[in-house]
Amino acid sequence: MTEAESGIIALYGDSPRMKMVDFFMTFPKNEFTVPELVEGIGMSRTTAFKEIDKLLANDMILQSGNVGKSPTYKINKNSSIIYLMQKMVSLRSKTAATSQIRNRTLNALLRKQLETIDQLYNRETMLKTELKLTRTMINEIPAQ
């Protein structure tokens, strides 16, 4: 999933119907005419009318009024399908957030362990150097 993808598109794909549902869910307080949907979503009028009919038949959107002779449509906030889709998107978002937090925590722990390992390696190197110097100094002590 890219950053630009919405939860609906990421979960259900980018079919014209899901693009339309996503558009309505992105603007839940707005009402749209077919020309506005065509422009906002980037689909043909024929496809828009076909998808509107299917969304109306499944009670996912409502015809909310008219602008001149053009009907307007809005998301049906009382639709059980829309409700479940919103819950799935919310659950997916929470799961993704939990996963990100877990990954950050693990990365922080790994960094700390790597720092500790690096410190131990540096200490070992220093001790080996001190041991060599001590042996050299001992060897330089005149025998009695």
Secondary structure, 3 states (H helix, E strand, C coil): CCCCCCHHHHHHCCCHHHHHHHHHHHCCCCCECHHHHHHHHHCCHHHHHHHHHHHHHCCCEEEEEEECCEEEEEECCCCHHHHHHHHHHHHHHHHHHHHHHHHHHHHHHHHHHHHHHHHHHHHHHHHHHHHHHHHHHHHHCCCC
